[in-house]
């Protein structure tokens, strides 16, 4: 391991130690670490296999004010939003504006997630409380870290990447449709597929009307990572809506647009944001301005 990697590992360990110690002392509600090092362990077998600049926390929305009070009292900083901006943030996002605190080895950046689906979703919503009840403890750099169960982590990962790859906000700033993102899902599925009950997962997708969105992300994962076994596995997820999503982008129904490029030309294309910006309506552009104000750069 080179010096840069050792320093990064040390910094991440300090950040996790600090946050977990704070939450153990102050938080009287359940929470889980998602994405980041938790995903690295679950998908790749050890921490440090994914580049991540922050820590993502999942909590129930009812505990959001408690957590924000804990962070602010401890010296964390965040963007102060007007009442109107707070309403917009809750309507169009699943998380708060980022929190940060300077530590001995750099800044601790924290994203607080309180929903599993994007803000624009108008269907039934899975309860975060149910996911938190099934949490498991992971060993990350010698620390006990609460993380989602294997099946729940896979569901969350797929929804997260679907959201990123279809968000106008992200697509207009950078290209989230990357081989690296699909590799997260491919590695997770390849490593953990025998631990997941596919029938139970598809039943869950049906309950929340999410089959088309999982078809989108898993179909493209199978294509990008050349996984015929996964392509065969998801045959029962295929619906007309799911097939239509393959060549569309946008999270809200009113903002969906057809891609002018085939998937192969969207994957890792650095020019994709320019393509997206040319397709945005004045309403889309206003939404992007609001997101930039609330969430900052990506």
Secondary structure by P-SEA (a helix, b strand, c coil): ccaaaaaaaaaaaaaaaaaaaaaaacccbbbbbccaaaaaaaaccccccccccbbbbbbcccaaaaaaaaaaaaccccccccaaaaaaaaaccccccbbbbbcccccbbbbbbccccccccccccccaaaaaabbbbbbccccbbbbccaaaaaaaaaaaaaaaaccaaaaaccccccaaaaaaaaaaaaaccccccaaaaaaaaaaaccaaaaaaaaaaaaaaaccaaaaaaacccccaaaaaaccbbbcccccbbbbcccccccccccaaaaaaaaaccaaaaaaaaaaaaacccc
